[in-house]
Amino acid sequence: MTVRARAALLEEPGGPFTVREVELDEPRADEVLVRLTAAGICHTDLSTRAWWPAERMPMVFGHEGAGVVEAVGSAVESVSPGDHVCLSYRSCGACGQCRGGNPAYCAHAAENFAGCRADGSTGLSRGGEPVFGRFFGQSSFATHALAHVSGTVPVPADLDPAVAAPLGCSVQTGAGTVRNVLRPEPGSALVVFGAGSVGLSAVMTAAADGCQVVAVEPVPARRSLAEDLGARAVDPAEDVVAAVRDLTGGGAHCAVDTTGRSEVIGQALRSLRQRGAVALAGVGATAEFDVMTVLTGGLRIRGVVEGDSVPAEFVPELVDLHRRGLLPVDKLITEFPFPAIEDATRAATTAQAIKPVLSF
């Protein structure tokens, strides 16, 4: 069985996404063929596009897919044809971290960025030549995807696909950083640096859990939305540390950084009260901070991948929160038709949209 599909290909270093016809092989034993109905655009897609090696092009990105199962491999039991699914990251299920319930730290996580299966095949082609993909085990910037079963999670058929799609990465990262990692007590103070889709997901979750929430964000419209979602907002042009300490009565119990910027991480640490914790959920290169601030404050710094989430367990929890009105993901979303993917990426990089979602 060969499936014809349309995919947004990266065909040259730093180039645009161009929609082209491709072919997909039939799913292997641990794979699921999914017809996409929506796909979120994440910062990781765009930052990775900038450095992706030319020898692994053309390449299909996308790792926040939602769709309908069309076929399953021989070893797949968790989903069946006709199921509506959210696509998340791939994990091997067999290494020590996966067996210990921590698949976000899978020993083989690098395969999410390999562009191919472990044996070098891709499952994608164009005119008989290989097309690279398998991004996060899915490559959902396409009308169809060969998704790894580990990241394929059933969702209710009546859930809006545009809402389901970002649950697989950005929403579970922000929400999971609060619920799975920091676990603040109701009434405690939490500050979020950066009000993008990850940061606002953290804001929504902390507010739903009864926390005092502060959001630090330079874009006025995003500050306003953070306030609508239950936070008090701070403009980083202010004295951020003083403002956070004032709003939280002496400092936050915990902080979430979604920026990956050294100076912001320093602000987050100085905004904490003693024995506070900061979770680093943003991608960055290096950071410098005052060791004595950390040492004398008894502070904790914790890196976080995918919100420490087990998708099969956490995505249903997110769906439940959304249905109860506690996780209004739809307020973050701007939809674009799939052929307008470059318009969607520009909206993402210019802060015109918080969470662009492609519709098919």
C-alpha positions as CSV (number, residue, x, y, z in Angstrom):
1,M,0.0,0.0,0.0
2,T,1.3,3.4,-1.0
3,V,-0.5,6.6,0.1
4,R,-0.2,9.8,-1.9
5,A,-0.2,12.9,0.3
6,R,0.7,16.6,0.2
7,A,3.5,17.7,2.5
8,A,5.2,21.0,3.3
9,L,8.8,20.3,2.4
10,L,12.0,22.1,3.4
11,E,14.0,21.8,0.2
12,E,17.0,24.2,0.9
13,P,18.8,25.4,4.0
14,G,16.8,28.2,5.6
15,G,14.3,28.1,2.8
16,P,10.5,28.3,2.9
17,F,8.1,25.4,3.3
18,T,6.7,24.4,-0.1
19,V,3.7,22.1,-0.5
20,R,4.5,19.1,-2.8
21,E,3.1,15.6,-3.5
22,V,4.8,12.8,-1.7
23,E,4.2,9.0,-1.2
24,L,4.0,7.2,2.1
25,D,4.7,3.5,2.7
26,E,2.3,1.3,4.5
27,P,2.8,1.5,8.3
28,R,5.3,-0.8,9.9
29,A,4.4,-2.9,13.0
30,D,4.7,0.0,15.5
31,E,3.3,2.8,13.2
32,V,0.0,4.4,12.6
33,L,-1.2,6.0,9.3
34,V,-3.0,9.2,10.2
35,R,-5.0,11.5,8.0
36,L,-4.2,15.0,9.4
37,T,-7.1,17.4,10.2
38,A,-4.9,20.0,12.0
39,A,-1.3,20.7,12.9
40,G,0.1,23.3,15.3
41,I,3.2,25.3,14.4
42,C,5.7,25.3,17.3
43,H,8.9,27.3,17.8
44,T,10.9,24.1,17.6
45,D,9.7,23.5,14.0
46,L,11.0,26.9,13.0
47,S,14.2,27.0,14.9
48,T,15.1,23.5,13.7
49,R,14.4,24.5,10.1
50,A,17.1,27.1,10.4
51,W,19.9,24.6,11.0
52,W,18.6,21.4,9.4
53,P,21.4,19.8,7.3
54,A,21.2,20.0,3.6
55,E,22.0,16.2,3.3
56,R,18.7,15.5,5.0
57,M,16.5,17.4,2.6
58,P,13.8,17.5,1.5
59,M,12.4,17.3,5.0
60,V,8.9,17.3,6.5
61,F,8.6,18.9,9.9
62,G,5.6,19.3,12.3
63,H,5.1,17.7,15.7
64,E,1.6,18.9,16.9
65,G,-0.7,16.8,14.7
66,A,-4.3,15.8,15.1
67,G,-6.3,13.6,12.8
68,V,-8.0,10.3,12.1
69,V,-6.4,6.9,12.0
70,E,-6.6,5.2,8.6
71,A,-4.4,2.1,9.1
72,V,-2.3,0.6,11.9
73,G,0.7,-1.7,12.0
74,S,0.5,-5.3,13.1
75,A,1.7,-4.6,16.7
76,V,-0.6,-1.6,17.4
77,E,-3.4,-2.2,19.9
78,S,-4.0,1.2,21.4
79,V,-5.7,2.8,18.4
80,S,-7.8,1.5,15.5
81,P,-8.9,2.8,12.1
82,G,-11.5,5.6,12.6
83,D,-10.1,6.8,15.9
84,H,-9.5,10.5,16.4
85,V,-6.0,11.1,17.7
86,C,-3.6,13.7,19.0
87,L,0.0,13.2,18.0
88,S,2.9,13.8,20.4
89,Y,6.6,12.8,20.7
90,R,8.0,9.4,20.0
91,S,9.7,7.3,22.8
92,C,11.1,3.8,22.6
93,G,9.2,2.3,25.5
94,A,12.1,0.0,26.3
95,C,14.9,2.0,27.8
96,G,15.4,2.6,31.6
97,Q,13.7,6.1,31.4
98,C,10.7,4.8,29.5
99,R,10.3,1.8,31.7
100,G,10.6,4.1,34.7
101,G,7.7,6.3,33.5
102,N,9.8,9.1,32.1
103,P,9.5,8.8,28.3
104,A,10.3,12.5,27.8
105,Y,13.9,11.5,28.7
106,C,14.0,8.5,26.5
107,A,17.5,7.3,25.8
108,H,16.7,7.3,22.1
109,A,15.1,10.8,22.1
110,A,17.7,11.9,19.4
111,E,15.7,9.8,16.9
112,N,13.0,12.5,17.1
113,F,15.5,14.7,15.2
114,A,17.1,12.1,12.9
115,G,14.8,12.5,9.9
116,C,14.5,8.8,9.5
117,R,14.0,5.5,11.3
118,A,16.8,3.7,13.2
119,D,17.5,1.6,10.0
120,G,17.9,4.8,7.9
121,S,14.6,4.4,6.0
122,T,12.1,7.2,6.1
123,G,8.7,5.8,4.9
124,L,8.4,8.9,2.7
125,S,9.4,9.4,-0.9
126,R,8.9,11.6,-4.0
127,G,9.4,10.3,-7.5
128,G,11.2,7.3,-6.0
129,E,13.7,9.4,-4.0
130,P,13.6,9.5,-0.2
131,V,12.0,12.3,1.6
132,F,13.1,12.8,5.2
133,G,10.6,13.0,8.1
134,R,9.8,11.2,11.3
135,F,10.1,14.5,13.1
136,F,9.1,13.7,16.8
137,G,7.9,10.4,15.3
138,Q,5.2,12.0,13.2
139,S,6.1,14.9,10.7
140,S,2.6,16.3,10.7
141,F,3.0,19.2,8.2
142,A,1.3,16.9,5.7
143,T,-2.1,15.6,4.8
144,H,-1.0,12.2,6.0
145,A,1.6,11.0,8.5
146,L,3.2,7.8,9.6
147,A,3.2,8.3,13.3
148,H,4.9,6.1,15.9
149,V,2.4,4.4,18.2
150,S,4.0,5.8,21.4
151,G,2.9,9.3,20.5
152,T,-0.5,8.5,19.1
153,V,-3.2,9.2,21.7
154,P,-7.0,8.8,21.2
155,V,-9.1,11.9,21.8
156,P,-12.9,12.4,21.7
157,A,-14.2,12.5,18.1
158,D,-16.1,15.8,18.9
159,L,-13.0,17.6,20.1
160,D,-12.0,20.5,17.8
161,P,-8.9,19.3,15.9
162,A,-7.4,22.8,16.2
163,V,-7.6,22.4,20.0
164,A,-6.4,18.7,20.0
165,A,-3.2,19.5,17.9
166,P,-1.3,21.7,20.3
167,L,-2.1,19.4,23.3
168,G,0.7,17.1,21.9
169,C,3.5,19.5,22.6
170,S,3.2,23.2,23.6
171,V,0.2,22.8,25.8
172,Q,1.4,19.7,27.5
173,T,4.8,21.3,28.0
174,G,3.3,24.4,29.8
175,A,0.7,22.5,31.7
176,G,2.9,19.6,32.6
177,T,5.7,22.0,33.9
178,V,3.1,23.2,36.4
179,R,1.3,19.9,37.3
180,N,4.0,17.3,36.8
181,V,7.1,19.2,37.8
182,L,6.6,22.2,40.1
183,R,3.3,21.1,41.6
184,P,2.6,24.3,43.4
185,E,0.1,24.3,46.4
186,P,-3.2,26.1,46.0
187,G,-2.6,29.7,47.1
188,S,1.1,29.7,46.3
189,A,2.6,32.2,43.9
190,L,3.9,31.2,40.5
191,V,5.5,33.5,37.9
192,V,5.7,32.7,34.2
193,F,8.3,34.4,32.0
194,G,7.0,34.5,28.4
195,A,3.4,34.5,27.4
196,G,3.5,32.4,24.2
197,S,1.6,29.1,23.9
198,V,3.8,27.3,26.5
199,G,3.8,30.1,29.0
200,L,0.0,30.8,28.7
201,S,-0.7,27.0,29.0
202,A,1.3,27.2,32.3
203,V,-0.7,30.3,33.3
204,M,-4.1,28.6,32.6
205,T,-3.1,25.5,34.5
206,A,-1.7,27.3,37.6
207,A,-4.8,29.5,37.7
208,A,-7.0,26.4,37.5
209,D,-5.0,24.9,40.4
210,G,-5.7,27.9,42.6
211,C,-2.3,29.6,42.4
212,Q,-1.5,33.4,42.4
213,V,-0.1,33.8,38.9
214,V,2.1,36.5,37.5
215,A,3.0,36.6,33.8
216,V,6.0,38.6,32.5
217,E,5.7,39.4,28.8
218,P,6.7,42.3,26.5
219,V,3.8,42.2,24.0
220,P,0.8,44.2,25.3
221,A,-1.8,41.9,23.6
222,R,-0.3,38.9,25.3
223,R,-0.1,40.6,28.7
224,S,-3.8,41.4,28.3
225,L,-4.6,37.8,27.4
226,A,-2.6,36.5,30.4
227,E,-4.8,38.7,32.6
228,D,-7.9,37.3,31.0
229,L,-6.6,33.8,31.8
230,G,-6.2,34.6,35.5
231,A,-2.7,36.2,35.8
232,R,-1.4,39.6,36.8
233,A,0.9,40.9,34.1
234,V,4.2,42.6,34.3
235,D,6.0,44.5,31.4
236,P,9.7,43.5,31.3
237,A,10.5,47.2,30.7
238,E,9.7,47.6,34.5
239,D,11.9,46.4,37.3
240,V,10.7,42.9,37.0
241,V,12.1,41.4,40.2
242,A,10.6,44.3,42.3
243,A,7.3,44.0,40.5
244,V,7.0,40.2,41.0
245,R,8.1,40.5,44.6
246,D,5.5,43.2,45.2
247,L,2.7,41.3,43.5
248,T,3.5,38.0,45.4
249,G,4.1,39.4,48.8
250,G,7.8,38.8,49.0
251,G,8.6,36.5,46.0
252,A,7.2,33.7,44.0
253,H,7.3,30.1,45.3
254,C,8.1,28.9,41.8
255,A,8.8,30.2,38.3
256,V,8.6,28.9,34.7
257,D,11.0,30.3,32.1
258,T,9.9,29.7,28.5
259,T,12.4,32.1,26.9
260,G,15.7,30.3,27.3
261,R,17.4,33.7,27.7
262,S,20.1,34.1,30.2
263,E,19.1,37.4,31.6
264,V,15.5,36.3,32.0
265,I,16.5,33.1,33.9
266,G,18.5,35.4,36.2
267,Q,15.4,37.5,36.8
268,A,13.4,34.4,37.5
269,L,15.9,33.2,40.1
270,R,15.9,36.7,41.8
271,S,12.1,36.7,41.8
272,L,11.8,33.6,44.0
273,R,11.5,33.5,47.7
274,Q,13.7,31.2,49.7
275,R,13.7,27.5,48.7
276,G,11.8,28.4,45.6
277,A,12.2,26.5,42.2
278,V,12.5,27.6,38.6
279,A,11.6,25.3,35.8
280,L,13.4,25.8,32.5
281,A,11.1,25.0,29.6
282,G,12.5,27.3,26.9
283,V,15.3,26.3,24.5
284,G,18.5,28.3,24.9
285,A,22.2,28.0,24.5
286,T,23.9,29.1,27.8
287,A,22.9,30.9,30.9
288,E,24.7,32.8,33.6
289,F,23.4,33.4,37.1
290,D,24.6,34.4,40.5
291,V,25.6,31.3,42.4
292,M,25.2,32.9,45.8
293,T,21.6,33.8,45.0
294,V,20.9,30.1,44.4
295,L,23.1,28.9,47.2
296,T,21.9,31.2,50.0
297,G,18.3,31.0,48.8
298,G,18.2,27.2,48.7
299,L,16.9,27.5,45.2
300,R,16.3,24.7,42.7
301,I,16.8,24.8,39.0
302,R,15.0,22.1,37.0
303,G,15.1,21.4,33.3
304,V,11.9,20.2,31.7
305,V,11.2,18.3,28.5
306,E,7.6,18.0,27.2
307,G,6.3,18.9,30.7
308,D,7.6,15.5,32.0
309,S,4.4,14.2,30.4
310,V,3.4,10.7,29.5
311,P,1.2,11.6,26.5
312,A,-1.2,8.6,26.8
313,E,-1.9,9.7,30.4
314,F,-1.6,13.5,30.3
315,V,-3.4,14.3,27.1
316,P,-6.7,12.9,28.4
317,E,-6.2,15.0,31.5
318,L,-5.8,18.1,29.4
319,V,-8.9,17.2,27.4
320,D,-10.9,17.0,30.6
321,L,-9.5,20.4,31.8
322,H,-10.5,21.9,28.5
323,R,-14.0,20.5,28.6
324,R,-14.5,21.9,32.1
325,G,-13.5,25.3,30.9
326,L,-10.3,25.4,32.9
327,L,-7.9,25.2,29.9
328,P,-9.3,27.5,27.2
329,V,-6.7,26.5,24.5
330,D,-9.0,27.9,21.8
331,K,-8.1,31.5,23.0
332,L,-4.5,30.9,21.9
333,I,-5.3,29.6,18.4
334,T,-5.3,31.3,15.0
335,E,-6.2,28.9,12.1
336,F,-4.6,28.9,8.7
337,P,-5.3,26.7,5.7
338,F,-2.5,24.2,5.1
339,P,-1.4,25.8,1.8
340,A,-0.8,29.1,3.7
341,I,1.8,27.5,5.9
342,E,4.4,30.3,5.2
343,D,1.8,32.9,6.3
344,A,1.4,30.9,9.5
345,T,5.1,30.8,10.2
346,R,5.4,34.6,9.6
347,A,2.6,35.1,12.1
348,A,4.4,33.0,14.6
349,T,7.8,34.7,14.2
350,T,6.3,38.2,14.3
351,A,4.1,37.6,17.4
352,Q,0.9,38.1,15.3
353,A,-0.3,34.7,16.4
354,I,0.3,32.8,19.7
355,K,-0.4,29.4,18.3
356,P,-0.9,29.1,14.6
357,V,-2.7,25.9,13.6
358,L,-2.9,24.6,10.1
359,S,-6.2,23.1,9.0
360,F,-6.6,20.5,6.3
